[in-house]
């Protein structure tokens, strides 16, 4: 694995003008070199602020959704030569000072993806997570662990790091364009036998921080369950799902527990 020159921080943005500068200033200086923001047709001045901060900016002409934004982020970073890609929300909900914690296991080639986990941090509700969201998180993560046969403390974190190998192995371009993308990209890695590691994080909840409201969260929950059903049927050779097949069949490895 290369050095820090090949680490990219990607920021999928939508109306992040009020929080973007605070987020960028928290990123450690050694990781400020390759910052890429993809703006999903914001109606505020997110783009102007990002450009003023010296970020590389890509703008969608129309709002395409959170998953579609990530697709552009990862595609652009890979094309620029990234070996490690950190996804950081620009709403200041996650503490960017913890970026080294996410990338060090990848630099040491211990794993293929690292997720920040609010549950591993042990204080998700103290950070302001609503009780209904906490309970839904616990339920959906437990369901995912039962289906995957592997253990993660949280599958919903928006603070993640992937190796280029991970993103080049899976078919992320075929995923949904909404929030369910985050679950699909995990399912694809699980199906391809890739390794996962988690690090403890805490999350801030405040008015400017983006968060899914109750109605969309319910739809998201059903979307997650649908992904898990697809995975179960695929892994038990009942119904093959091409989206869960690796790009390169030779990259498939037998799945087993990742180091924690």
LINCOR-V643406 format. One record per helix or strand of 3 or more residues. SS is the DSSP state (h for helix, s for strand). FROM is the first residue (numbers start at 1). TO is the last residue. If there is no record, write none. Layout:
ss;from;to
SS;FROM;TO
SS;FROM;TO
//
This chain:
ss;from;to
h;4;6
s;7;13
h;20;26
h;29;31
s;35;39
h;46;52
s;56;59
h;66;79
s;84;87
h;96;107
s;113;117
h;118;121
h;131;148
s;160;163
h;164;169
h;172;174
h;181;191
s;196;200
h;214;235
h;242;244
h;249;251
//
